[in-house]
Amino acid sequence: MFNTSKIKLKYILGMHKDMPGYPTGEDILYFIIKRHYEKEGTGEITFTDNFVVKKLGQEYLDTIIGSLNSLVHDGYVNVTRETKDSTTYKVLKNDFI
């Protein structure tokens, strides 16, 4: 379950999109995890880099790729599949539950 008491104020107010460095790794995790619990409810959370770019905006491509690499490096997600067109990630740490 998505724990609303663990949501930072910047997400509640919607101001995270106006902050420097958007989208950070935390912003991407928030978006992916929130969307997952709204649609699926429970279970494993996986997503692709193409999905994130499509939903957050092509103009953020470089920042998204850098943020995803940071999430992998920090152990929040891991790469489960790579093709020439996309990379699939699995969420390992969920700070929102």
Secondary structure by P-SEA (a helix, b strand, c coil): ccccccccccccccccccccccccaaaaaaaaaaaaaacccccbbbbcaaaaaaaacccaaaaaaaaaaaaaaacccccccccccbbbbbbcccccc
